[in-house]
Amino acid sequence: MGEVTELFLVMLVLAAGAFAPLGYFIYKFSQTQAKPFGETEPHGDSPSVINDFAEKIIGLIKGLVSGK
């Protein structure tokens, strides 16, 4: 009977660890008026060096493929 109790406690600890991130997210979401990560910018509005570089590479590859 002791093995079943030990297994139950181990499973309870594992379940608590697995659902802790979800509980934290719900806590943060309800804390700041439905804004879990604070004030964030809409996606795509800010300039990015990486996006500009990727666009140049894509343009280069398109130019090479089309033969211009």
N, CA, C and O atoms as a GROMACS GRO file, in nm:
protein
  272
    1MET      N    1   0.081  -0.119   0.000
    1MET     CA    2   0.000   0.000   0.000
    1MET      C    3   0.086   0.126   0.000
    1MET      O    4   0.045   0.229  -0.053
    2GLY      N    5   0.205   0.118   0.058
    2GLY     CA    6   0.294   0.233   0.062
    2GLY      C    7   0.344   0.271  -0.077
    2GLY      O    8   0.370   0.389  -0.103
    3GLU      N    9   0.357   0.173  -0.166
    3GLU     CA   10   0.403   0.202  -0.302
    3GLU      C   11   0.301   0.285  -0.378
    3GLU      O   12   0.338   0.374  -0.454
    4VAL      N   13   0.174   0.258  -0.356
    4VAL     CA   14   0.068   0.333  -0.424
    4VAL      C   15   0.068   0.478  -0.375
    4VAL      O   16   0.051   0.570  -0.455
    5THR      N   17   0.086   0.497  -0.248
    5THR     CA   18   0.089   0.632  -0.192
    5THR      C   19   0.209   0.709  -0.245
    5THR      O   20   0.197   0.826  -0.281
    6GLU      N   21   0.325   0.644  -0.251
    6GLU     CA   22   0.444   0.709  -0.304
    6GLU      C   23   0.425   0.746  -0.451
    6GLU      O   24   0.462   0.855  -0.493
    7LEU      N   25   0.368   0.655  -0.527
    7LEU     CA   26   0.343   0.681  -0.669
    7LEU      C   27   0.245   0.797  -0.686
    7LEU      O   28   0.263   0.881  -0.774
    8PHE      N   29   0.142   0.802  -0.601
    8PHE     CA   30   0.046   0.912  -0.606
    8PHE      C   31   0.114   1.045  -0.578
    8PHE      O   32   0.088   1.144  -0.647
    9LEU      N   33   0.199   1.049  -0.478
    9LEU     CA   34   0.267   1.174  -0.444
    9LEU      C   35   0.363   1.218  -0.555
    9LEU      O   36   0.373   1.337  -0.585
   10VAL      N   37   0.434   1.122  -0.614
   10VAL     CA   38   0.525   1.155  -0.723
   10VAL      C   39   0.447   1.210  -0.843
   10VAL      O   40   0.487   1.309  -0.904
   11MET      N   41   0.336   1.145  -0.876
   11MET     CA   42   0.254   1.191  -0.988
   11MET      C   43   0.194   1.329  -0.958
   11MET      O   44   0.180   1.411  -1.049
   12LEU      N   45   0.158   1.354  -0.834
   12LEU     CA   46   0.103   1.484  -0.796
   12LEU      C   47   0.208   1.594  -0.812
   12LEU      O   48   0.176   1.704  -0.859
   13VAL      N   49   0.331   1.566  -0.773
   13VAL     CA   50   0.440   1.663  -0.788
   13VAL      C   51   0.468   1.687  -0.936
   13VAL      O   52   0.489   1.801  -0.977
   14LEU      N   53   0.470   1.582  -1.018
   14LEU     CA   54   0.493   1.598  -1.161
   14LEU      C   55   0.381   1.679  -1.227
   14LEU      O   56   0.408   1.764  -1.313
   15ALA      N   57   0.258   1.654  -1.188
   15ALA     CA   58   0.145   1.728  -1.244
   15ALA      C   59   0.152   1.875  -1.205
   15ALA      O   60   0.124   1.962  -1.287
   16ALA      N   61   0.189   1.903  -1.082
   16ALA     CA   62   0.202   2.041  -1.038
   16ALA      C   63   0.310   2.112  -1.118
   16ALA      O   64   0.294   2.228  -1.157
   17GLY      N   65   0.420   2.044  -1.143
   17GLY     CA   66   0.527   2.103  -1.223
   17GLY      C   67   0.487   2.124  -1.368
   17GLY      O   68   0.528   2.222  -1.431
   18ALA      N   69   0.407   2.032  -1.421
   18ALA     CA   70   0.366   2.043  -1.561
   18ALA      C   71   0.267   2.157  -1.582
   18ALA      O   72   0.270   2.223  -1.686
   19PHE      N   73   0.180   2.182  -1.486
   19PHE     CA   74   0.078   2.285  -1.502
   19PHE      C   75   0.117   2.419  -1.439
   19PHE      O   76   0.038   2.514  -1.445
   20ALA      N   77   0.234   2.428  -1.381
   20ALA     CA   78   0.277   2.554  -1.321
   20ALA      C   79   0.290   2.667  -1.424
   20ALA      O   80   0.246   2.779  -1.395
   21PRO      N   81   0.347   2.644  -1.544
   21PRO     CA   82   0.354   2.754  -1.641
   21PRO      C   83   0.215   2.804  -1.683
   21PRO      O   84   0.197   2.924  -1.703
   22LEU      N   85   0.119   2.714  -1.696
   22LEU     CA   86  -0.016   2.756  -1.731
   22LEU      C   87  -0.076   2.841  -1.620
   22LEU      O   88  -0.140   2.943  -1.647
   23GLY      N   89  -0.057   2.801  -1.498
   23GLY     CA   90  -0.108   2.879  -1.386
   23GLY      C   91  -0.042   3.016  -1.378
   23GLY      O   92  -0.109   3.114  -1.347
   24TYR      N   93   0.087   3.022  -1.405
   24TYR     CA   94   0.158   3.150  -1.402
   24TYR      C   95   0.105   3.242  -1.513
   24TYR      O   96   0.085   3.361  -1.491
   25PHE      N   97   0.083   3.185  -1.632
   25PHE     CA   98   0.031   3.264  -1.743
   25PHE      C   99  -0.108   3.319  -1.711
   25PHE      O  100  -0.136   3.436  -1.736
   26ILE      N  101  -0.193   3.236  -1.655
   26ILE     CA  102  -0.328   3.281  -1.618
   26ILE      C  103  -0.319   3.391  -1.512
   26ILE      O  104  -0.393   3.488  -1.517
   27TYR      N  105  -0.229   3.375  -1.417
   27TYR     CA  106  -0.209   3.476  -1.313
   27TYR      C  107  -0.166   3.609  -1.374
   27TYR      O  108  -0.223   3.713  -1.342
   28LYS      N  109  -0.065   3.606  -1.463
   28LYS     CA  110  -0.016   3.729  -1.524
   28LYS      C  111  -0.122   3.790  -1.616
   28LYS      O  112  -0.133   3.912  -1.624
   29PHE      N  113  -0.198   3.707  -1.685
   29PHE     CA  114  -0.301   3.756  -1.777
   29PHE      C  115  -0.411   3.830  -1.703
   29PHE      O  116  -0.458   3.933  -1.748
   30SER      N  117  -0.450   3.777  -1.588
   30SER     CA  118  -0.557   3.840  -1.513
   30SER      C  119  -0.506   3.959  -1.430
   30SER      O  120  -0.586   4.040  -1.383
   31GLN      N  121  -0.376   3.969  -1.412
   31GLN     CA  122  -0.320   4.073  -1.328
   31GLN      C  123  -0.316   4.208  -1.398
   31GLN      O  124  -0.344   4.310  -1.334
   32THR      N  125  -0.282   4.214  -1.525
   32THR     CA  126  -0.259   4.341  -1.592
   32THR      C  127  -0.366   4.369  -1.697
   32THR      O  128  -0.333   4.405  -1.810
   33GLN      N  129  -0.491   4.354  -1.663
   33GLN     CA  130  -0.604   4.387  -1.749
   33GLN      C  131  -0.593   4.322  -1.886
   33GLN      O  132  -0.597   4.390  -1.988
   34ALA      N  133  -0.579   4.192  -1.888
   34ALA     CA  134  -0.576   4.111  -2.010
   34ALA      C  135  -0.455   4.142  -2.099
   34ALA      O  136  -0.462   4.122  -2.220
   35LYS      N  137  -0.346   4.189  -2.041
   35LYS     CA  138  -0.223   4.211  -2.115
   35LYS      C  139  -0.111   4.135  -2.042
   35LYS      O  140  -0.044   4.193  -1.956
   36PRO      N  141  -0.091   4.008  -2.075
   36PRO     CA  142   0.002   3.926  -1.997
   36PRO      C  143   0.147   3.969  -2.007
   36PRO      O  144   0.225   3.940  -1.917
   37PHE      N  145   0.185   4.036  -2.114
   37PHE     CA  146   0.324   4.074  -2.131
   37PHE      C  147   0.343   4.224  -2.132
   37PHE      O  148   0.446   4.274  -2.179
   38GLY      N  149   0.246   4.298  -2.080
   38GLY     CA  150   0.257   4.443  -2.076
   38GLY      C  151   0.226   4.506  -2.210
   38GLY      O  152   0.161   4.445  -2.295
   39GLU      N  153   0.271   4.626  -2.227
   39GLU     CA  154   0.248   4.698  -2.352
   39GLU      C  155   0.346   4.647  -2.457
   39GLU      O  156   0.467   4.657  -2.440
   40THR      N  157   0.294   4.592  -2.565
   40THR     CA  158   0.378   4.542  -2.673
   40THR      C  159   0.337   4.609  -2.803
   40THR      O  160   0.223   4.653  -2.818
   41GLU      N  161   0.431   4.617  -2.897
   41GLU     CA  162   0.403   4.674  -3.028
   41GLU      C  163   0.332   4.571  -3.114
   41GLU      O  164   0.356   4.451  -3.099
   42PRO      N  165   0.246   4.616  -3.203
   42PRO     CA  166   0.189   4.523  -3.300
   42PRO      C  167   0.299   4.467  -3.389
   42PRO      O  168   0.398   4.535  -3.418
   43HIS      N  169   0.283   4.344  -3.432
   43HIS     CA  170   0.386   4.277  -3.512
   43HIS      C  171   0.403   4.346  -3.647
   43HIS      O  172   0.304   4.375  -3.715
   44GLY      N  173   0.525   4.373  -3.686
   44GLY     CA  174   0.554   4.426  -3.818
   44GLY      C  175   0.562   4.576  -3.825
   44GLY      O  176   0.590   4.629  -3.933
   45ASP      N  177   0.540   4.648  -3.718
   45ASP     CA  178   0.542   4.794  -3.724
   45ASP      C  179   0.681   4.853  -3.702
   45ASP      O  180   0.706   4.967  -3.741
   46SER      N  181   0.769   4.779  -3.641
   46SER     CA  182   0.901   4.834  -3.612
   46SER      C  183   1.002   4.785  -3.717
   46SER      O  184   0.994   4.671  -3.761
   47PRO      N  185   1.097   4.871  -3.756
   47PRO     CA  186   1.198   4.829  -3.855
   47PRO      C  187   1.293   4.727  -3.794
   47PRO      O  188   1.321   4.728  -3.674
   48SER      N  189   1.341   4.638  -3.880
   48SER     CA  190   1.430   4.534  -3.832
   48SER      C  191   1.543   4.515  -3.932
   48SER      O  192   1.520   4.503  -4.052
   49VAL      N  193   1.664   4.513  -3.882
   49VAL     CA  194   1.782   4.491  -3.967
   49VAL      C  195   1.776   4.352  -4.027
   49VAL      O  196   1.813   4.333  -4.144
   50ILE      N  197   1.733   4.255  -3.951
   50ILE     CA  198   1.727   4.117  -4.000
   50ILE      C  199   1.623   4.104  -4.111
   50ILE      O  200   1.649   4.037  -4.212
   51ASN      N  201   1.506   4.168  -4.094
   51ASN     CA  202   1.404   4.162  -4.199
   51ASN      C  203   1.454   4.230  -4.327
   51ASN      O  204   1.430   4.179  -4.437
   52ASP      N  205   1.521   4.342  -4.313
   52ASP     CA  206   1.575   4.411  -4.431
   52ASP      C  207   1.678   4.323  -4.502
   52ASP      O  208   1.679   4.315  -4.624
   53PHE      N  209   1.764   4.258  -4.424
   53PHE     CA  210   1.866   4.170  -4.483
   53PHE      C  211   1.800   4.052  -4.553
   53PHE      O  212   1.841   4.014  -4.663
   54ALA      N  213   1.697   3.993  -4.491
   54ALA     CA  214   1.627   3.880  -4.552
   54ALA      C  215   1.559   3.922  -4.683
   54ALA      O  216   1.560   3.846  -4.779
   55GLU      N  217   1.500   4.043  -4.686
   55GLU     CA  218   1.438   4.091  -4.809
   55GLU      C  219   1.540   4.109  -4.920
   55GLU      O  220   1.511   4.080  -5.036
   56LYS      N  221   1.660   4.157  -4.886
   56LYS     CA  222   1.766   4.174  -4.987
   56LYS      C  223   1.810   4.038  -5.042
   56LYS      O  224   1.830   4.024  -5.162
   57ILE      N  225   1.824   3.940  -4.954
   57ILE     CA  226   1.866   3.806  -4.997
   57ILE      C  227   1.758   3.744  -5.086
   57ILE      O  228   1.790   3.683  -5.188
   58ILE      N  229   1.631   3.758  -5.047
   58ILE     CA  230   1.522   3.703  -5.128
   58ILE      C  231   1.519   3.770  -5.265
   58ILE      O  232   1.499   3.704  -5.366
   59GLY      N  233   1.538   3.902  -5.268
   59GLY     CA  234   1.543   3.974  -5.397
   59GLY      C  235   1.659   3.926  -5.483
   59GLY      O  236   1.645   3.913  -5.604
   60LEU      N  237   1.775   3.902  -5.421
   60LEU     CA  238   1.891   3.853  -5.493
   60LEU      C  239   1.865   3.716  -5.553
   60LEU      O  240   1.898   3.691  -5.669
   61ILE      N  241   1.806   3.627  -5.474
   61ILE     CA  242   1.775   3.492  -5.521
   61ILE      C  243   1.671   3.496  -5.632
   61ILE      O  244   1.682   3.422  -5.730
   62LYS      N  245   1.570   3.580  -5.618
   62LYS     CA  246   1.468   3.593  -5.723
   62LYS      C  247   1.534   3.644  -5.852
   62LYS      O  248   1.500   3.599  -5.962
   63GLY      N  249   1.626   3.737  -5.839
   63GLY     CA  250   1.697   3.788  -5.958
   63GLY      C  251   1.780   3.682  -6.025
   63GLY      O  252   1.784   3.674  -6.148
   64LEU      N  253   1.846   3.600  -5.946
   64LEU     CA  254   1.928   3.492  -6.003
   64LEU      C  255   1.841   3.387  -6.069
   64LEU      O  256   1.876   3.335  -6.175
   65VAL      N  257   1.728   3.354  -6.008
   65VAL     CA  258   1.642   3.251  -6.065
   65VAL      C  259   1.573   3.300  -6.194
   65VAL      O  260   1.559   3.224  -6.290
   66SER      N  261   1.532   3.425  -6.194
   66SER     CA  262   1.462   3.477  -6.314
   66SER      C  263   1.560   3.508  -6.428
   66SER      O  264   1.518   3.525  -6.542
   67GLY      N  265   1.687   3.517  -6.398
   67GLY     CA  266   1.789   3.539  -6.503
   67GLY      C  267   1.813   3.684  -6.537
   67GLY      O  268   1.867   3.712  -6.644
   68LYS      N  269   1.775   3.775  -6.453
   68LYS     CA  270   1.797   3.917  -6.482
   68LYS      C  271   1.935   3.960  -6.439
   68LYS      O  272   1.971   4.077  -6.455
   0.00000   0.00000   0.00000
